[in-house]
Amino acid sequence: MVNAELVETIVNKLADGGCIFVQTDIEFLAEEMFELFRENKQLTESVIDANPFPVKTEREKAVEGKGLPVRRALFKKTAA
């Protein structure tokens, strides 16, 4: 799962202007993951309503098919 070390590793490897898309249908996981990314000062957050990619995961389709919410956020790395 996502932890502070993973976030740091991803951000350190990510080019300036690069994006990280995070989504889950599990509310407590969304809050935990989003908060870990929010704590990184090199990232800015955009709340998004839809998957920015043209293909949805099977889980995403199943959850949306049941009318349940999928929580999403997009984080962008700012120039150092």
Steps between C-alpha positions, in 0.01 A plus 500: 500500500592864491723629778718810549809323365322399179369854446850641547648248257238573235537877535880480485482304172221710348595775255393856574148538364439126526171373639391228740144369465355336811161333525315256721145413591591443865444822694749450785774399254430807289537726803824331607657501153391850407635636829840339443526667159365831637778507760765513227576869437611434141150394399186696426163326500214512256176329593355326198163336438598256227786273405724699262598183314293354216480151653344423839610217727263206551457603864421857402234382252346265759488766772353764270255242366364464853463877528772523765757781513859479384724754671766657283776758522772618268829629639745702292867552584600863499844619394758463775 
